[in-house]
């Protein structure tokens, strides 16, 4: 029997213990990885304050929108042809 080879009375309890060991090991690895991530963030000068987050969010949100040209606009002629000036009107409209 499987239980006799593993020196346990119930084979299911052995499987549970094995899986529990895997979970504990994975949590330890995840914890170590999180610690390395936090240290790397500190090394590059990351700031955890809410004020710094809000300031960066405002800067991103206020960034100018990019112009989206139609697929047949001459802006998209490369690489077959030299890209030309906008022919779809997006540059004028600021879309």
C-alpha positions as CSV (number, residue, x, y, z in Angstrom):
1,X,0.0,0.0,0.0
2,X,1.0,3.6,-0.6
3,X,0.6,4.5,3.1
4,X,3.0,1.8,4.2
5,X,5.7,3.0,1.9
6,X,5.4,6.6,3.1
7,X,5.2,5.4,6.8
8,X,1.9,7.2,7.3
9,X,-1.4,5.8,8.2
10,X,-3.4,7.7,5.6
11,X,-2.0,8.5,2.2
12,X,-4.3,11.5,1.8
13,X,-2.7,13.2,4.8
14,X,0.8,12.7,3.2
15,X,-0.4,14.4,0.0
16,X,-1.9,17.3,2.1
17,X,1.4,17.8,3.9
18,X,3.3,17.8,0.6
19,X,1.0,20.4,-0.9
20,X,1.2,22.5,2.3
21,X,5.0,22.4,2.0
22,X,4.8,23.6,-1.5
23,X,2.5,26.5,-0.5
24,X,4.7,27.5,2.4
25,X,7.7,27.5,0.1
26,X,5.9,29.5,-2.6
27,X,4.8,32.1,0.0
28,X,8.5,32.4,1.1
29,X,9.6,32.9,-2.5
30,X,6.8,35.5,-3.1
31,X,7.9,37.3,0.1
32,X,11.5,37.4,-0.9
33,X,10.6,38.6,-4.4
34,X,8.4,41.4,-2.9
35,X,11.3,42.5,-0.7
36,X,13.6,42.6,-3.7
37,X,11.1,44.7,-5.7
38,X,10.7,47.1,-2.8
39,X,14.4,47.5,-2.5
40,X,14.8,48.1,-6.3
41,X,12.0,50.7,-6.1
42,X,13.8,52.5,-3.3
43,X,17.1,52.3,-5.2
44,X,15.6,54.2,-8.2
45,X,14.0,56.8,-5.9
46,X,10.4,55.7,-5.9
47,X,8.2,57.5,-3.5
48,X,5.4,55.8,-1.6
49,X,3.6,59.0,-0.5
50,X,0.0,59.7,-1.7
51,X,0.9,63.3,-2.6
52,X,3.7,62.1,-5.0
53,X,1.2,59.7,-6.6
54,X,-1.4,62.4,-7.1
55,X,1.2,64.7,-8.7
56,X,2.3,62.1,-11.2
57,X,-1.3,61.2,-12.0
58,X,-2.1,64.8,-12.7
59,X,0.9,65.1,-15.0
60,X,-0.1,61.9,-16.9
61,X,-3.8,63.0,-17.2
62,X,-2.9,66.4,-18.5
63,X,-0.5,65.1,-21.2
64,X,-1.5,66.2,-24.7
65,X,-3.5,63.8,-26.6
66,X,-1.8,62.2,-29.7
67,X,-3.3,62.8,-33.1
68,X,-4.9,59.7,-34.7
69,X,-4.8,59.7,-38.4
70,X,-7.0,57.7,-40.8
71,X,-5.5,54.5,-42.1
72,X,-5.4,55.9,-45.6
73,X,-3.7,59.2,-44.6
74,X,-0.4,59.8,-46.3
75,X,1.2,59.9,-42.8
76,X,1.1,56.1,-43.0
77,X,2.8,55.7,-46.4
78,X,6.0,54.4,-45.0
79,X,7.9,52.1,-45.7
80,X,6.8,51.7,-49.3
81,X,6.7,55.5,-49.9
82,X,7.9,58.6,-48.2
83,X,5.4,59.7,-45.6
84,X,3.7,62.9,-46.7
85,X,1.7,65.6,-45.0
86,X,-1.6,64.7,-43.4
87,X,-4.4,64.2,-46.0
88,X,-7.1,63.1,-43.6
89,X,-7.6,66.4,-41.7
90,X,-6.7,64.9,-38.3
91,X,-3.7,67.3,-37.8
92,X,-5.9,70.3,-38.4
93,X,-8.8,69.1,-36.2
94,X,-6.4,67.9,-33.4
95,X,-8.1,64.5,-33.2
